[in-house]
């Protein structure tokens, strides 16, 4: 086999390997997109933003602010999400799964800054739900009870 024939054979092998890798990447991306779609659907089904809006209107007379952050839709305008720097100032961790989370925060002033943060995200075990970093069942009734308890905890009631 000549040098040129060897290179042509290697080129074909390389083309095949690249095609397999791309197919795997496409399958992984499709799987991740499905999980994110399921997460968004669960967020809507639980009505997280609606419950926090109702708390804001009823308990805070509309004086609070509600912000929802979809981790995989971060924008370049967000300085905390700047490429190459994580929130703690370290280099980003490739294993960091924080992008697969929807965070909704109700914040208000009452003798200092108060907030209730609801995180709905993906983990190796499936979908998780946390209120102020306390994990609860991803069910509407548990969410409602958890939000009331978090509000009481914030105000030391």
N, C-alpha and C positions, 0 to 999 in steps of 0.2 A: 504494500500500500504506500502510495506516495504521500508526501507532506500535504499536498493540496487535497487529496482524497481524505486524509485523516481530518483535516480542518473542516471539510464539507460534512463528514460524518458527525463530528463534534457539534457543528452548527445545527444539524437536524436534531440531535439529542438535546441540545440546549433549548431549541424551540419547543420540543415536547415537554420538557421539564417546566419551562415558563408557563405553558398552557395549563398544566396540571396545577401549578401554584396559583395562577390567576383564578381558575375554577374554584379552588379551595377558598381563596379570599372572597370571591363573590358569594359563595355559599355561607361563609361566616358572617359577612355583612348582611345578607338577607335574614339570617337567623337573629342577629342583633337588632335589626330593624323591626322584626316581628315582636321581639321581647319589648322593645321600646313602645311599639304601638299598643301592646297589651298593657303596659304600664300607664300610658296616657289614657286608655280606656278605663282602667281601674281608678285613676285619679278623677275622671269625670263621674264614674259610677258612685264613688264615695262622696262626691260633692264637697271636697276640701275647701275650695275657694268660696263656695256658697255658705258653708258653715262659719268660716271665719268672717265673711261679710255680715252675716247675721249677728255674730258676736259683737262685731264692731258697731253695727247700728243699734243693737239693743243695750249692750253693756257700756259702750264707750261713746254713745251719742254721735257716732260717725267720726270721731276725732282721731281714730287710728289710721294707720296706713297698711295696705296689704300689697305684698310684692310676691310674684311667682317667678321662680327661676327654673328653667328647664335645662339641666346640665349639658345635654348634647346640642343645645342650640345657643351656646354662649357666643357672644359677639366680640369682635376685636376691640370694641369701644370699652369693654369691661376691663379695667386695669388689674383686677384680681385674677383674671383669666389669661393674662398676657403669656404668650408662649415662652417657655423656658424658665418661668418662675412660678413655684407653687404658692399657695396661700401662706405657708409658714416660712417662705423665703428660701426654701431649699430647691434643689433641682427637682423637676417633676419625676414622679415614680411611674414607670411604665405599667405596674400592676395596679395603679390607683383606679378604682372603679367609681370615683365620685361623679363622673360624667353621666352615669346611668341613674340619675335621681331627679325628682321634681321636688323642689323646696318651695313652700309657701309660708310667708312670714307675716304675722300680724304684729305691728309694733305701735307703741303709743307712749306718751309722756305721762307719768303719774308719780311725782316724787323721784324722778329718774326715768331712764329709758327702760321700758318693759317690752318683752316680746314673747310670742309663742311661735315656734318654728315647727312645721310639719314636713317631714321628709318621707317621700314615697319612692322607693328605689329597688334596684335589682341586686341580688346577692347570689352566691352560689346555691343557696337554698330556695331561691325564687324571689317573690316580691315581699318586701318588708315595709313596715309603716312605723315611724317614730314621731313622737311629740317631745320637743325639747330633749332629744337624745335618749328618750325612754321608749323601748320597743313595745308595740302593742299589736294586737291582731289586726290584719288589714280588712276590717269589717266596719260598716257604718256605725253600728251601735257602740263598738269599742272606741271608735274615733270620737263620737259625741261625748262619751264619758271621759275619755282622755283629755279632750279640749276643756271641759269644765274643770277637771282636776288641775290641769296646767294653769288655767286662769286663777284658780284659788291659790295655787303655789306661788305664782308670780306676785300676787298681792298679799301673801302670807295670811290668807283668810282661814 
